[in-house]
Amino acid sequence: MKSSAPSGFKIDVLVDSDRWKAARNVATTVRRAVLRAAAATRSTRGSELAIVLTDDSAMRLLNRNWRGIDASTNVLSFPTGTGSDKTHLGDIVLAYETIAREARAERKPLAHHVAHLAVHGFLHLVGYDHERDKDALAMEQAEREILRRLAIPDPYQARTRHAAKSSAKHPTKRAVKA
């Protein structure tokens, strides 16, 4: 499934797991979120990317092979690098079970969490990271602004509220910044 924005930005959504059938309109959700992020960053004219919707077992293999972490995760981004051909930005991979579990735990609609993670993955492709606090804050602010334009509540505020409630019930747990 391909979609083109007026700027020539192309998004290919590949469904690699039947588990995503439970998430109605997920291809539209991720495409819309990434198009909004692309418009906000203005760094994608004539570019393309692929979004792969997979499951935890495939994500675990990717995470182990590329990052040395033998566990699934919600989203991975694979930028194509700094070569002269910058038409393919890279790939974003999303894992159904982890994302669905997180959405339930945070009491948010699955579509909102999927959109947030698609935006997060896209921002990694265009150079954002969260290795240092300053960079994490800049990335979170960009995510908040993009998601606000999609009418999706601030995912960090919701997570902070949930963590605060959880830590009140379980004093050993502390609210952590994602």
QUIDAPE-V530320 format. One record per pair of residues at least 6 apart in sequence whose C-alpha atoms are under 8 Angstrom apart, sorted by sequence separation. I is the first residue (numbers start at 0). J is the second residue. D is the distance in whole Angstrom. If there is no record, write none. Layout:
I/J/D + I/J/D
//
This chain:
3/9/5 + 19/25/8 + 37/43/6 + 62/68/6 + 63/69/5 + 79/85/8 + 102/108/6 + 103/109/8 + 122/128/8 + 128/134/6 + 129/135/4 + 146/152/7 + 147/153/7 + 166/172/5 + 2/9/6 + 3/10/7 + 62/69/7 + 63/70/7 + 102/109/5 + 127/134/7 + 128/135/6 + 129/136/8 + 146/153/7 + 165/172/7 + 166/173/6 + 1/9/7 + 2/10/5 + 62/70/7 + 79/87/7 + 80/88/8 + 166/174/7 + 1/10/6 + 2/11/7 + 59/68/8 + 60/69/7 + 62/71/7 + 79/88/6 + 129/138/7 + 143/152/8 + 0/10/8 + 1/11/5 + 59/69/6 + 60/70/8 + 62/72/7 + 78/88/6 + 79/89/5 + 99/109/6 + 102/112/6 + 128/138/7 + 143/153/6 + 163/173/7 + 0/11/6 + 1/12/7 + 59/70/5 + 60/71/8 + 78/89/4 + 79/90/8 + 98/109/8 + 127/138/6 + 143/154/7 + 162/173/7 + 163/174/6 + 0/12/6 + 58/70/8 + 59/71/4 + 77/89/5 + 78/90/6 + 162/174/5 + 0/13/7 + 58/71/5 + 59/72/7 + 62/75/8 + 76/89/7 + 77/90/5 + 162/175/7 + 12/26/6 + 58/72/7 + 76/90/6 + 77/91/6 + 98/112/7 + 56/71/7 + 76/91/5 + 98/113/7 + 159/174/6 + 55/71/5 + 75/91/6 + 76/92/6 + 122/138/7 + 139/155/8 + 159/175/7 + 55/72/7 + 74/91/7 + 75/92/5 + 159/176/7 + 12/30/8 + 74/92/6 + 75/93/7 + 74/93/5 + 10/30/7 + 73/93/6 + 74/94/7 + 73/94/5 + 155/176/8 + 72/94/7 + 73/95/8 + 155/177/7 + 71/94/8 + 93/116/8 + 119/142/7 + 73/97/5 + 93/117/8 + 118/142/7 + 72/97/6 + 73/98/5 + 71/97/7 + 91/117/7 + 115/142/7 + 118/145/8 + 2/30/7 + 91/120/6 + 4/34/7 + 91/121/7 + 115/146/7 + 114/146/8 + 19/52/7 + 19/53/8 + 58/92/8 + 90/124/8 + 8/43/6 + 18/53/8 + 58/93/8 + 89/124/6 + 8/44/6 + 9/45/8 + 11/47/8 + 13/49/7 + 15/51/7 + 16/52/7 + 18/54/7 + 58/94/6 + 88/124/6 + 6/43/8 + 7/44/6 + 8/45/5 + 9/46/6 + 10/47/6 + 11/48/6 + 12/49/6 + 13/50/6 + 14/51/6 + 15/52/6 + 16/53/5 + 88/125/7 + 6/44/5 + 7/45/5 + 8/46/5 + 9/47/4 + 10/48/5 + 11/49/5 + 12/50/5 + 13/51/5 + 14/52/5 + 15/53/5 + 16/54/6 + 6/45/6 + 7/46/7 + 8/47/5 + 9/48/7 + 10/49/6 + 11/50/6 + 12/51/6 + 13/52/6 + 14/53/7 + 15/54/8 + 46/85/7 + 47/86/6 + 48/87/6 + 51/90/7 + 53/92/7 + 54/93/8 + 55/94/5 + 115/154/7 + 10/50/7 + 12/52/8 + 46/86/4 + 47/87/5 + 48/88/5 + 49/89/7 + 50/90/6 + 51/91/6 + 52/92/6 + 53/93/6 + 54/94/5 + 55/95/7 + 111/151/6 + 45/86/6 + 46/87/6 + 47/88/6 + 48/89/5 + 49/90/5 + 50/91/5 + 51/92/5 + 52/93/5 + 53/94/5 + 54/95/5 + 55/96/6 + 46/88/7 + 47/89/8 + 48/90/6 + 49/91/6 + 50/92/6 + 51/93/6 + 52/94/6 + 53/95/6 + 54/96/6 + 55/97/7 + 74/116/6 + 112/154/8 + 48/91/8 + 50/93/8 + 52/95/7 + 73/116/8 + 74/117/8 + 76/120/5 + 75/120/7 + 76/121/7 + 78/123/8 + 74/120/7 + 78/124/5 + 76/123/6 + 77/124/7 + 78/125/8 + 76/124/6 + 105/157/7 + 105/158/6 + 105/161/6 + 19/95/6 + 18/95/7 + 18/96/8 + 33/114/8 + 28/110/7 + 32/114/5 + 36/118/6 + 32/115/8 + 42/125/7 + 29/113/7 + 33/117/6 + 25/110/7 + 28/113/7 + 29/114/6 + 32/117/7 + 33/118/6 + 36/121/7 + 28/114/6 + 32/118/6 + 36/122/8 + 22/109/8 + 22/110/8 + 25/113/8 + 29/117/6 + 33/121/7 + 39/145/7 + 36/145/6 + 35/145/6 + 32/145/8 + 35/148/8 + 32/146/8 + 35/149/8 + 32/149/7
//
